Amino acid sequence: MGKSGFLFVDFAILMWYNGGDVEKTAFLKGVLIMKLMLAADMSFNYIETIPSKEEIHALMKEPAEMFAAADFSVVNLENVFGERDAHVPIVKDGPNLISSSDYAEYIRALRPTVVGIANNHTMDYGEGPMYGTRALLESEGYRCIGAGENIDAAYRPAILEKDGVRVSVIAFCENEFGGAGETREGTASYRLEYVTREIQRARAAGSLPVLYFHTGHEGYPFPSPRRRELCRHFADIGAAAVICMHAHCPQGYETYRGVPIVYGMGNFYFPHFPNVTPAWFHGYMTELNLSDQGVMLSIHPYRFDKSIVMLRGEEKAAFERYMVYINSPIKSEEALSRLFDSWCMVPTRFGYYEELASFSTDLIANGHRARTPKMKNILGCEAHNELLTNLMQMIFEERIDAAREGVALIETLQRMELPSESLF
């Protein structure tokens, strides 16, 4: 890798970039007004046996304490509640996720202020379970955002207020399945005009817009070039913070023009999923501290199996070294582009290419509905479309061989390991 000039890391510079003394000193001169804790995806679909209420509260004890120490907290629920046999799954690409309402005890154990449901599984069983899930959460006092009876309702934010400071948490997701329309219920699927409108509305009302965006490339430890560009654009038009999740692995973060951008927190709690890399079981909660000096970002790493365990000691130090490493290319357009080229060549992505290669007029003429969802998702979802578009550009520019050089780097990081020097 060193001979190819693939990527170089300056760790001296990264110490400031990763939250150094200059930024902390400026923040400490201010007065802390609000602490907001945000977590990523929770799903109970693959848990076979429901633990007792006491067991669930014990399993969630450590993150629940972190939530309780904040003024407000947010978590993303990535399945609906309901009985599987009572509902018909929608036709889609990927699994349909649902779990018994008994699993809502995990939410009760955490006691978040806000539950986001803007993701690619909220409409997996149609509008009934979506409405039921939202009604259940709201009946117990949780503010539920990210889906509704139409797209305007789906984009309606949660307003949080303390000591005269207001925050609008705006939840939305990439365009996969179940997106709302003007007269159709569903999720707040990404539309630039709607995100822009909500940012402007929040600012006009004297509220700080915090974007809670379900987005990213699953299993990839870096933001793609297009996603970095989009998140930075949100900051440029007024977002106070941009917090992302969906990749099922930790991704990096930065402060861009004073705006914290978290590209991916990893899974929050998604146990018992088969055949995944170690990165699946690691993540971090994002703490936003609001003062009269601005918004300060800090992270709280954890791992999970049946329980969520906050990292300490050497295990925490190792995670922090990992984050320094994966944060390092974010400031470099060239580095992110090279890494994304290699992501396009990771063998697990080849299913996308094969499906595209088999696309033909026969699919349209004869209505092969069984194959249509995958093609729709590949071409319509922002992350999948970016991957295919980039691949076509790589082929056109004859960059395939160079891109293969970075595959080992990505696969090493998926194991939550730091690459050896020979990879650079």
N, C-alpha and C positions, 0 to 999 in steps of 0.2 A: 504493500500500500504506500509506503514512503516514496518509492520511485515514481508513483503516478501523480503525486501531489494532490491526493484525494482530500485530505483534511488535516489541518494543523491546529493545535489547541494551545493557547497561551494562558496557563493557569494563574499567573500573576494578575492579569487583567480580569479574569473570571471571578476572583474573590470580591472585587467591587461590584461586578455585574450581578453576582448572585446575592446581593443584598449587603453592600459594604458600609463602612463607617460613615461616609459622607451622607448617604441617604438616611441612615439611622439617626445621626446627629441632628439633621434638620427636623426629623419627625419628633424627636424627643423634646424639642423646644416648644412644640405645640401642646394643646390640651386634648387628651383622648375624649371623644364624645360617644362613639358607638363602636362596638365590636360585633362583626358579622362573620359567622362560621358557615362555610359552604362545603358540602360533600357531594360525591358523585353517585353513580348508579347502584341501586339496590334491586335485587331480584331473588325471589324465593322459589322459582319455578322448578329447580332441580333438587330441592330439599325433599327427601322422601318421607320423613317422619316429622311431624310438628312437635317441637319441644314444648315442655310445660311453660306456663307464664313465668315461673320463677327462673327456669333455665334460660329463657329468652332474655330476661332482664340481666342475668349474669353474663351472658354472651355479649351483650351490648353495653356493659358497664363502663368501659373506658371511653369509648366515643360519646356516650351519654353524658359523662362528666364534662367533656370538652364542649358539648352543645350547651350544657347548663351554665358554663362559665361565660358564654357569649350573651349579648343582648338579644340577638336573633340568630336563627339557624335555618339552613336550607338543605334538603336532600332530594335526589331524583329517584322516583319509583319506576323501575323498568319492567313491570308487569302489572296487569290489571288483577283485581280481586274478583273471584267468582268460582263457581263449580264447573270444571272442565266439561263434564258431560251435559251440562244444561245449555251450552252455547256452541255455536258453529264457528269454527275458525275462518278467517278471511283467506282468500287466495293471495299468496305473497311469496316472495323469495326469502328464505330464512325461517327460523323457528317461530311458532306462535306461543307466546308466554302468558300464562295465567296461573294464579294460585288461590287457594281457599282464603276467604276473609279472615280465617283464624290467624293467618300470618301477619295480619295488621298489628298484632301484638309487638312485632319488631319496631314498628313506627311508634307505638305507644311507649316503648322502652326508651327510645331516643328523644321523644317529645320535641321534634323540630317545629319551628314557627311556620315554615313554608314547605310544601311538598310539590316538586315539579313533576309534571307528567308529559312534558313535551319530548317525546322520543319515538323510536320506530317500533314500539311494541304496545303502545297505549290503545291502539285500535285493532289489535290482533284478533279480537272476537266481536268486533262491531261496536255500535254505539251503546248498546245496553250495558255491558261491563264497564265501559268508559264512564258513563253517567253514574253507574252504581259505585264505582271506585271513588269518583269525585264526591258523591253525596256522603259516602262513608267517612271520608277524610274530613270533609267540612263539618259533618255532624259532631265530630270530636274536637273541633276547634282549630284544625290545621287549615291554613290558607292553601288552596290548591290552584296551581297556575299551569298554563301550557296547553290546554285543550278545552273545547267548549262547543256550543251549539252552532257556531260559525267562526270564521277566521278572526273577526273583530273580538269576539268573546275569548277565543283561544289566546290572543295576544295581550289580554288584559293583565297588567302587572300586579304584584303584591306590593303594597305601600307600607313601608316600615318607618316609624318615626320615634325619635328620642331627643329630648332637650332641644327641640326646634330644628333638628337635622332630619331630613326625609330621604329615603332611598326607595327607588322603584326597581324591583327585581323582575326582569323581563325574560321569560323562558320561551325558547323556540328550538327547532331541530331541523336537520337536513331533510330533503324531500325523498322519502322512501315510500311508505305505504300509510294511508290513513290521514293524510293532510286535510285540514278544513278548507272550505271554500266560502263564498259569500252567503250561500244558502245551505251549506253542508257541514255537519258536525265533524270534528276531528281535531288534530293537533295543530299547533302553531308552526307549520312548516316554513322554512326560511323564505322570505321575500324581502328584498332590500328595501322596498318602499315601506313595508310595515315596520321593519326594525327602525328605519330612519324616523318614521312618524312617532313611534313610541319614545325614542330618544328625545325628539323635539318636544313632545308633550310633557315628558318628565322635567326637562330643563325649564320649560315655560311655567311649570307649577312649582318651581324651586326645589325639585327633587333630583337626586343623583341617580342616573341610570346604571344599574349593574346588570349586565347581560349574562344570562345563564343558558349557554348554547350547547346543545347535544350534537356533536360534530366530530369528524376525524376519521383517520384510517385505522381500522382495527388491527392491533398488534404492532403498529409502527411507532417507535419511540420518539419521533420528531414531528413537528408540524410540517405540512407540505408547504411549498412556496405560495400557492394560491390561498391557503388558509391563513398564513401569516399576513399576507396582503389584506385579506378581508378583515381580520381581527384588528389590525392596525387602522384600517379605514373606520371601523366602528369607534375607535379611540379618537380619530381625527374629527368625527362629526359629533362628538359629545359624550360618549360612554365614559363613565367614571371607573369602570373595571369590566373586563371581559373574562368570564370563567367558563371553560369548556370541559366536556367529558364525552365519552363514547368509545374511545380507542381500546378499552379493556387492558390498558397498560399505562404506567406513568409516562407523561410527556413533560417537556420543559415549560418554563415560564420566563417572562421578562417584564421590565418596566419600560414602557414606550411613551416618551414625552410626558412622563409623570403618571401614566395610566397602567396599572397592573394588568397583564394579560397572562392567563394560565391556559396553556394549550391542551392540557389533558391531565386530570387528577388520577386517572386509573380507576379501576372498580372500587366502589366503597364496600359492597358486600354482595358477592355473586358466587356463592359456594357450590361445590359438587358439580361443576361443569367439567365434562370429560375432555381429555386430550388437549390440554392447553399448556402454554409455557409458564415458567415461574413468575414472569411479569404480571400474569393474570391476577395473582394473589397479593399484589402490592399496590399501594397508592398513597395519596396524601389528602388531608383536608386543607382547605384554603381559609386562612383567617385574614379578614380585611379590617384594619383598624382605621377609623375615620377620625381625623383631628382637624383643627383649623389650619393645618399645614398641608392637608391633602389626604390621600389614601395610601396606607402602608400595607404591604403584603408579607405574610409569613406562612410557612407550611408546617403541617403536622403529619409525619409519615406513619404508616401502620402496615401490618400484614394481617391476613385473615385465613382461617379455615372454617371451623365452626364458630369461632369468636373473632372479634376484631381486637388486635393487640397493638397498642401504640409502641413504636420502636424507641429503644433506649440504648445508652452506652455505645458499644462498638457497632451494634446492628444499626443504630441510627446514624452513626458516623459513616458507615459504609453506604447507606442510602444517600446521605448528603453528598458523598463523593460521586456517586452515580448521577445525581441531579446536576452537579457541576459539569459533569461530562456531557450529558445530553442537552444542557442549556447552551453549551459552547458554540454550536453552529448557528444559533438563532439569529445572531446579528449579521451573519454573512449570507448574502443572496447566493453566492457561488457554492458555498458549502451545502446549503439546504437543497439546492438544485441537484448537486451530485448525489447526495444521500437519497433524494426522491427517485432519481434514476435507478439507483440500486434497489430501492423498494419495489419498483416495477418489475424487477428481475427475480425477486424472491419466489421460490417454487410454489408457495401457497397461493400466489396471485395468478397462476397459469390457467386456472379454471375460467377466469374472466376472458382471457384471450381465446380460449377454445370455444367458448360460447359465442363470442363475436365472430369468429371465423366460420361458424356454422349458420350464421344468420343469412337468410335468403328470402327471395320473394315468395317462396313456398310458405314461409311462416305467416305472412300476411294473407296470401290467397286462400290458405286452407285453415286458418284460425287455430293454430297450435297453442291453445290456451295454457297448457301445462308448461310450455317453454316461455311464454310471454312474460311472466313476473320477473324472471331473472334478467331478461333483456331490458325490461322497463327499469329495473333497479340499477343495472350497469350504466345505462345511458342517462337516467334521470337523477340519480343521487349525486350530489355535488362531489363527494369524495371518490366514488367509483368512476364518474365521468372524468375527473381530473387525472386519474391513473391511466385510463385508456387514451386520453388525449396526449398525455406526456409520452406514453409508449409509442404512439404513432410518430411523434416528433423525433424520438430517439431513433426509430427505424429509418426515418427520412434522412437524418443527419449522420447515420452510421455510428451511433454511440453505444450500441448494445454491449460490445465486449468490455468497454471501459466501465459500464454500469455494473457488470457482474463482479467487479473487484470489490464492491462494497457489501455484497450479500453476507459474507462471513461476519462483518462488523454488526450488521443488524441482527443476525441470528444470535450472536454473543450477547448483545444487549437484551434480547428477549428472554435470556436466561438470568437476567439481573446480574450479569457479570461485566466487569470493565475489560475491554479488549487489551491485548498485549501491545507493546510498542511496535511490534512488527506490522500491525494493521495500519499504521500511519506512515 
